[in-house]
C-alpha cells in the first residue's frame, strides 16, 4: 500500500538516520511509522495557536492536486 504514497526525500545527519533505523528495529515497525509518529507528537506539543496554523496549512496542502512526475 505504501508504494502508491507520495515519496519524501530529506537529508538528515547520519546519527539521525541511525536513530530512526534503531527505533524501527527496536519496535519492529517500518521507519516511515517511526517518523510519522515523531512528527505527530511534535505537532501535538506545539502551542495551540501554532497547531491551528499547521492544521490549516496541512488542509490547504491536501486540497491541492498532487502532481505526478
N, CA, C and O of each residue as an XYZ file, in Angstrom:
276
protein
N       0.822     -1.191      0.000
C       0.000      0.000      0.000
C       0.866      1.255      0.000
O       0.540      2.214     -0.700
N       1.953      1.280      0.758
C       2.763      2.494      0.827
C       3.439      2.817     -0.497
O       3.889      3.945     -0.695
N       3.520      1.851     -1.407
C       4.189      2.109     -2.681
C       3.439      3.130     -3.528
O       4.022      3.706     -4.446
N       2.172      3.365     -3.245
C       1.397      4.344     -4.005
C       1.403      5.722     -3.339
O       0.890      6.682     -3.913
N       1.967      5.832     -2.154
C       2.008      7.107     -1.446
C       3.076      8.008     -2.039
O       4.036      7.519     -2.636
N       2.923      9.328     -1.882
C       3.972     10.233     -2.337
C       5.274      9.961     -1.588
O       5.259      9.591     -0.414
N       6.391     10.145     -2.271
C       7.699      9.941     -1.657
C       8.236     11.271     -1.156
O       7.945     12.327     -1.718
N       9.026     11.204     -0.088
C       9.626     12.381      0.511
C      11.112     12.106      0.693
O      11.491     11.129      1.339
N      11.942     12.953      0.135
C      13.391     12.822      0.306
C      13.876     13.962      1.187
O      13.657     15.134      0.880
N      14.531     13.613      2.279
C      15.022     14.604      3.225
C      16.451     14.232      3.598
O      16.745     13.067      3.865
N      17.320     15.200      3.617
C      18.682     14.950      4.071
C      18.736     15.098      5.585
O      18.258     16.088      6.140
N      19.322     14.104      6.249
C      19.487     14.147      7.702
C      20.918     13.740      8.041
O      21.601     13.099      7.242
N      21.350     14.114      9.211
C      22.676     13.695      9.670
C      22.702     12.180      9.799
O      21.662     11.567     10.039
N      23.851     11.575      9.647
C      23.949     10.113      9.787
C      23.427      9.613     11.141
O      22.839      8.534     11.217
N      23.639     10.383     12.194
C      23.178      9.948     13.517
C      21.653      9.905     13.595
O      21.093      9.058     14.291
N      20.982     10.806     12.889
C      19.513     10.812     12.870
C      19.000      9.599     12.097
O      18.045      8.943     12.512
N      19.641      9.314     10.979
C      19.264      8.126     10.197
C      19.446      6.865     11.040
O      18.589      5.981     11.035
N      20.552      6.785     11.754
C      20.804      5.625     12.622
C      19.757      5.530     13.726
O      19.314      4.435     14.074
N      19.366      6.671     14.273
C      18.346      6.691     15.319
C      17.013      6.168     14.797
O      16.361      5.354     15.451
N      16.614      6.633     13.627
C      15.351      6.166     13.026
C      15.411      4.660     12.805
O      14.470      3.940     13.140
N      16.515      4.186     12.243
C      16.654      2.758     11.991
C      16.642      1.953     13.282
O      16.032      0.885     13.339
N      17.311      2.453     14.323
C      17.357      1.740     15.597
C      15.969      1.672     16.239
O      15.569      0.626     16.750
N      15.248      2.775     16.211
C      13.898      2.783     16.777
C      12.975      1.851     15.998
O      12.169      1.132     16.589
N      13.091      1.866     14.696
C      12.268      0.980     13.866
C      12.572     -0.477     14.181
O      11.661     -1.298     14.290
N      13.849     -0.796     14.328
C      14.243     -2.168     14.629
C      13.742     -2.579     16.022
O      13.199     -3.670     16.196
N      13.929     -1.704     16.995
C      13.501     -1.987     18.364
C      12.000     -2.243     18.433
O      11.549     -3.178     19.095
N      11.244     -1.416     17.753
C       9.784     -1.522     17.807
C       9.210     -2.445     16.737
O       8.002     -2.676     16.686
N      10.089     -2.971     15.885
C       9.662     -3.859     14.791
C       8.565     -3.203     13.942
O       7.513     -3.781     13.668
N       8.874     -1.961     13.541
C       7.949     -1.189     12.710
C       8.724     -0.575     11.567
O       9.937     -0.395     11.673
N       8.054     -0.251     10.480
C       8.735      0.434      9.385
C       9.213      1.821      9.820
O       8.606      2.463     10.677
N      10.300      2.261      9.218
C      10.857      3.575      9.545
C       9.841      4.690      9.313
O       9.806      5.663     10.066
N       9.009      4.553      8.270
C       8.038      5.613      7.992
C       7.072      5.789      9.163
O       6.623      6.905      9.424
N       6.746      4.711      9.869
C       5.840      4.827     11.014
C       6.524      5.540     12.179
O       5.899      6.330     12.886
N       7.791      5.259     12.369
C       8.554      5.931     13.435
C       8.593      7.436     13.161
O       8.353      8.241     14.061
N       8.894      7.806     11.931
C       8.967      9.224     11.564
C       7.592      9.883     11.684
O       7.470     10.989     12.211
N       6.566      9.200     11.194
C       5.207      9.759     11.267
C       4.791      9.993     12.716
O       4.254     11.051     13.044
N       5.035      9.018     13.579
C       4.679      9.180     14.994
C       5.449     10.331     15.636
O       4.889     11.101     16.416
N       6.732     10.443     15.305
C       7.542     11.524     15.868
C       7.013     12.886     15.441
O       6.936     13.807     16.254
N       6.647     13.017     14.166
C       6.119     14.292     13.678
C       4.777     14.626     14.325
O       4.521     15.774     14.689
N       3.932     13.618     14.462
C       2.630     13.867     15.107
C       2.805     14.297     16.564
O       2.130     15.215     17.030
N       3.707     13.634     17.274
C       3.958     14.005     18.667
C       4.539     15.414     18.766
O       4.185     16.179     19.663
N       5.421     15.743     17.848
C       5.986     17.096     17.818
C       4.867     18.120     17.604
O       4.794     19.128     18.306
N       4.006     17.850     16.633
C       2.901     18.761     16.358
C       1.939     18.888     17.531
O       1.429     19.973     17.809
N       1.695     17.779     18.214
C       0.783     17.794     19.362
C       1.321     18.646     20.517
O       0.549     19.119     21.351
N       2.626     18.837     20.565
C       3.241     19.602     21.652
C       3.378     21.091     21.342
O       3.803     21.867     22.198
N       3.025     21.487     20.137
C       3.088     22.906     19.781
C       2.031     23.684     20.561
O       1.019     23.117     20.973
N       2.262     24.965     20.763
C       1.215     25.796     21.361
C      -0.045     25.745     20.490
O       0.044     25.572     19.274
N      -1.193     25.893     21.105
C      -2.485     25.752     20.422
C      -2.568     26.618     19.167
O      -3.053     26.161     18.132
N      -2.107     27.847     19.247
C      -2.194     28.749     18.085
C      -1.331     28.238     16.932
O      -1.738     28.294     15.772
N      -0.156     27.749     17.253
C       0.723     27.188     16.218
C       0.116     25.923     15.610
O       0.208     25.703     14.403
N      -0.501     25.099     16.447
C      -1.169     23.886     15.942
C      -2.255     24.242     14.944
O      -2.399     23.578     13.917
N      -3.022     25.288     15.239
C      -4.084     25.718     14.321
C      -3.500     26.146     12.981
O      -4.052     25.825     11.929
N      -2.391     26.863     13.017
C      -1.748     27.303     11.778
C      -1.272     26.095     10.983
O      -1.491     26.019      9.774
N      -0.626     25.158     11.655
C      -0.127     23.956     10.982
C      -1.295     23.172     10.385
O      -1.218     22.727      9.240
N      -2.370     23.001     11.146
C      -3.534     22.267     10.649
C      -4.118     22.940      9.406
O      -4.515     22.259      8.460
N      -4.171     24.267      9.406
C      -4.687     24.990      8.236
C      -3.766     24.791      7.026
O      -4.245     24.616      5.905
N      -2.465     24.818      7.247
C      -1.517     24.603      6.158
C      -1.631     23.187      5.600
O      -1.533     22.984      4.389
N      -1.838     22.209      6.483
C      -1.999     20.826      6.035
C      -3.272     20.688      5.211
O      -3.262     20.053      4.156
N      -4.368     21.276      5.683
C      -5.623     21.213      4.924
C      -5.450     21.834      3.539
O      -5.932     21.293      2.544
N      -4.763     22.969      3.483
C      -4.543     23.638      2.202
C      -3.701     22.746      1.284
O      -4.004     22.627      0.097
N      -2.662     22.126      1.812
C      -1.796     21.276      1.006
C      -2.549     20.042      0.516
O      -2.347     19.606     -0.617
N      -3.405     19.481      1.350
C      -4.161     18.287      0.975
C      -5.255     18.595     -0.049
O      -5.706     17.700     -0.764
N      -5.675     19.843     -0.120
C      -6.704     20.223     -1.081
C      -6.134     20.393     -2.474
O      -6.872     20.320     -3.456
N      -4.828     20.621     -2.578
C      -4.194     20.796     -3.883
C      -3.995     19.432     -4.533
O      -3.628     18.469     -3.858
N      -4.233     19.346     -5.827
C      -3.976     18.070     -6.515
C      -2.474     17.782     -6.518
O      -1.655     18.686     -6.678
N      -2.135     16.521     -6.340
C      -0.748     16.096     -6.349
C      -0.289     15.934     -7.782
O      -0.923     15.227     -8.565
N       0.822     16.592     -8.135
C       1.359     16.477     -9.490
C       2.209     15.221     -9.593
O       3.035     14.952     -8.721
N       2.010     14.465    -10.640
C       2.842     13.291    -10.857
C       4.020     13.690    -11.716
O       3.932     14.635    -12.501
N       5.126     12.973    -11.572
C       6.342     13.270    -12.332
C       6.350     12.570    -13.631
O       7.301     12.707    -14.401
